[in-house]
Structures are given as C-alpha cells and as structure tokens.
Amino acid sequence: MIRGRRIAPWKENMSQFQAPPPPVIRRQKDAKGRLFIDYKQVDELRRAMTQNGKLLSRKRLEMSAGDQSMLGQAVKRARFMALLPFTNAAN
C-alpha cells in the first residue's frame, strides 16, 4: 500500500519481468594501443543484434557512443566478409 492506496495486484510483482542483462562485447587493443571490437567474434556480435539483423540500442547494450560506433563498424565488416547475414533469410 502506498499512502493508503492499494496497489493493483498485477503491479505488485513487476520485478519478476526484468530484462536480461546486456551482452558483454569484449574490446581488444591493437598494436598502437587503441581499443577496437573484433569483427571475427561473430557470436558476440550476434548477441548485440535483433532477430532481423538490426543493432540493439545503446541504452539496451549499455554502451557509449564511441563503443556503439565501433560495434556498427565491426558488424559491417563481418557482413562484408560473409560472417554475418545482411538480413534474416527466414522467409
């Protein structure tokens, strides 16, 4: 009860419907010490995409703008090398 009001029964147990934790995308360092996301980590890249092949939002992945840009570049490279499909071919 909140200040004498009764909470609807369907709102009391809303904590059980929490989103799963975001996928962990490992970042590596190149020879010059810069961070990058490797396009050959196909399983990790797939976890950051929807079933239709779109990237999940920064908010859902908990990434900064720079990390999201690196992720997008890695997905583009993996698609070009035919490691990831461009679209979902389930039709």
KEMIRO-860906 format. One record per atom (N, C-alpha, C): residue in three letters; x, y, z. Coordinates in steps of 0.001 Angstrom, whole numbers, padded with zeros to 6 digits, always signed. Layout:
N
ALAXYZ/...
***
This chain:
91
MET+000839-001181+000000/MET+000000+000000+000000/MET+000884+001244+000000/ILE+000519+002189-000801/ILE+001231+003453-000870/ILE+000292+004546-000416/ARG+000598+005140+000721/ARG-000189+006234+001286/ARG-001680+005906+001331/GLY-002002+004730+001819/GLY-003395+004370+001989/GLY-004063+003825+000739/ARG-003374+003860-000402/ARG-003955+003309-001622/ARG-003439+001898-001838/ARG-004294+001074-002352/ARG-003909-000299-002620/ARG-003344-000387-004039/ILE-002240-001109-004185/ILE-001610-001290-005489/ILE-002335-002416-006221/ALA-002527-002239-007491/ALA-003160-003282-008296/ALA-002331-004555-008193/PRO-002968-005719-008109/PRO-002215-006962-007922/PRO-001229-007247-009052/TRP-001532-006835-010251/TRP-000605-007094-011348/TRP+000623-006207-011290/LYS+000585-005102-010540/LYS+001747-004226-010406/LYS+002657-004642-009260/GLU+002175-005475-008336/GLU+002980-005841-007183/GLU+004172-006702-007571/ASN+004016-007566-008535/ASN+005079-008497-008901/ASN+005771-008106-010204/MET+005875-006833-010487/MET+006500-006402-011735/MET+008006-006636-011742/SER+008605-006849-010576/SER+010050-007048-010535/SER+010465-008367-011179/GLN+009539-009304-011350/GLN+009896-010572-011965/GLN+010055-010449-013477/PHE+009583-009359-014063/PHE+009669-009163-015503/PHE+010814-008226-015861/GLN+012000-008500-015383/GLN+013145-007653-015673/GLN+013826-008128-016953/ALA+014409-007183-017651/ALA+015099-007501-018889/ALA+016375-008278-018581/PRO+016791-009155-019483/PRO+018033-009884-019260/PRO+019219-008932-019311/PRO+020337-009301-018701/PRO+021491-008411-018732/PRO+022013-008241-020157/PRO+022623-007101-020446/PRO+023116-006866-021809/PRO+024280-007800-022138/PRO+024464-008120-023417/PRO+025586-008983-023783/PRO+026904-008269-023566/VAL+027918-009037-023225/VAL+029249-008475-022994/VAL+030009-008531-024313/ILE+030418-007375-024798/ILE+031193-007270-026027/ILE+032629-006947-025622/ARG+033539-007887-025886/ARG+034929-007664-025496/ARG+035610-006690-026457/ARG+036382-005798-025902/ARG+037170-004867-026692/ARG+038635-005276-026594/GLN+039357-005178-027695/GLN+040762-005555-027724/GLN+041596-004332-028057/LYS+042896-004440-027810/LYS+043813-003357-028157/LYS+044615-003752-029385/ASP+044803-002787-030281/ASP+045620-003060-031457/ASP+047088-002752-031130/ALA+047940-002758-032141/ALA+049362-002559-031936/ALA+049683-001166-031385/LYS+048837-000185-031705/LYS+049066+001177-031226/LYS+048388+001450-029889/GLY+047731+000454-029316/GLY+047097+000613-028022/GLY+045672+001140-028066/ARG+045087+001228-029261/ARG+043707+001707-029388/ARG+042736+000549-029216/LEU+041595+000824-028614/LEU+040571-000203-028423/LEU+039780-000410-029708/PHE+039377-001650-029960/PHE+038511-001939-031093/PHE+037713-003192-030779/ILE+036629-003394-031518/ILE+035813-004596-031397/ILE+036117-005459-032612/ASP+036512-006696-032364/ASP+036936-007582-033435/ASP+035731-008108-034210/TYR+035776-008007-035537/TYR+034660-008450-036365/TYR+034588-009962-036443/LYS+035624-010679-036008/LYS+035628-012136-036069/LYS+034932-012786-034876/GLN+034522-011986-033902/GLN+033780-012501-032742/GLN+032292-012533-033096/VAL+031928-013447-033961/VAL+030586-013468-034543/VAL+029521-013732-033487/ASP+029791-014618-032528/ASP+028790-014930-031504/ASP+028463-013703-030658/GLU+029478-012936-030308/GLU+029245-011731-029512/GLU+028508-010663-030324/LEU+028839-010540-031592/LEU+028157-009567-032438/LEU+026691-009959-032633/ARG+026425-011254-032750/ARG+025051-011710-032933/ARG+024181-011415-031720/ARG+024781-011478-030521/ARG+024027-011187-029307/ARG+023664-009714-029204/ALA+024366-008864-029944/ALA+024094-007432-029926/ALA+023133-007026-031042/MET+022544-008010-031724/MET+021645-007734-032831/MET+020271-008339-032560/THR+019258-007788-033215/THR+017913-008351-033124/THR+017811-009542-034068/GLN+016671-010205-034065/GLN+016468-011343-034962/GLN+016440-010917-036419/ASN+016085-009658-036674/ASN+016038-009155-038052/ASN+017383-008655-038545/GLY+018394-008635-037671/GLY+019723-008214-038082/GLY+020053-006776-037760/LYS+019208-006093-036988/LYS+019489-004709-036614/LYS+020259-004678-035299/LEU+021044-003637-035117/LEU+021766-003478-033863/LEU+020806-003047-032762/LEU+021039-003563-031558/LEU+020254-003118-030411/LEU+020670-001699-030047/SER+019818-001021-029315/SER+020086+000377-028971/SER+021228+000485-027961/ARG+021806+001668-027896/ARG+022877+001924-026929/ARG+022383+001748-025512/LYS+021158+002143-025282/LYS+020592+002042-023937/LYS+020477+000582-023508/ARG+020049-000262-024417/ARG+019898-001677-024094/ARG+021251-002366-023953/LEU+022225-001962-024752/LEU+023555-002569-024685/LEU+024439-001930-023614/GLU+024007-000789-023093/GLU+024780-000029-022093/GLU+026168+000311-022631/MET+026202+000927-023819/MET+027455+001313-024467/MET+027489+002822-024661/SER+028694+003337-024788/SER+028841+004750-025111/SER+028684+004933-026619/ALA+028673+006167-027056/ALA+028505+006439-028490/ALA+029691+005906-029286/GLY+030874+006049-028759/GLY+032059+005539-029448/GLY+032059+004027-029557/ASP+031641+003363-028471/ASP+031573+001905-028495/ASP+030504+001424-029476/GLN+029385+002132-029534/GLN+028323+001768-030473/GLN+028801+001938-031911/SER+029582+002967-032156/SER+030136+003184-033489/SER+031104+002061-033858/MET+031956+001657-032907/MET+032881+000545-033154/MET+032119-000756-033405/LEU+031035-000958-032676/LEU+030221-002155-032861/LEU+029597-002163-034253/GLY+029075-001036-034690/GLY+028494-000939-036021/GLY+029522-001216-037108/GLN+030729-000698-036929/GLN+031794-000933-037905/GLN+032182-002409-037936/ALA+032228-003055-036767/ALA+032567-004479-036708/ALA+031486-005317-037385/VAL+030219-004953-037205/VAL+029125-005687-037845/VAL+029196-005501-039359/LYS+029496-004293-039819/LYS+029621-004061-041261/LYS+030747-004891-041856/ARG+031872-004972-041157/ARG+032998-005773-041648/ARG+032644-007256-041665/ALA+031962-007724-040623/ALA+031582-009134-040569/ALA+030581-009467-041675/ARG+029690-008553-041987/ARG+028739-008783-043080/ARG+029462-008819-044422/PHE+030430-007941-044611/PHE+031176-007890-045870/PHE+031980-009170-046069/MET+032503-009728-044978/MET+033294-010959-045055/MET+032399-012209-045015/ALA+031089-012027-045051/ALA+030089-013101-045053/ALA+030117-013926-043773/LEU+030493-013300-042651/LEU+030420-013972-041354/LEU+029043-013777-040721/LEU+028374-012674-041088/LEU+027018-012391-040636/LEU+026145-012129-041854/PRO+024871-012490-041781/PRO+023977-012194-042906/PRO+023557-010729-042896/PHE+023243-010204-044056/PHE+022746-008839-044148/PHE+021317-008749-043632/THR+020495-009755-043929/THR+019110-009776-043487/THR+018788-011166-042948/ASN+017623-011283-042352/ASN+017140-012561-041879/ASN+016538-013302-043061/ALA+017063-014442-043404/ALA+016598-015203-044570/ALA+015586-016263-044174/ALA+014762-015980-043162/ALA+013797-016977-042682/ALA+012548-017017-043551/ASN+012379-016059-044442/ASN+011158-016014-045272/ASN+011148-017092-046300/
***
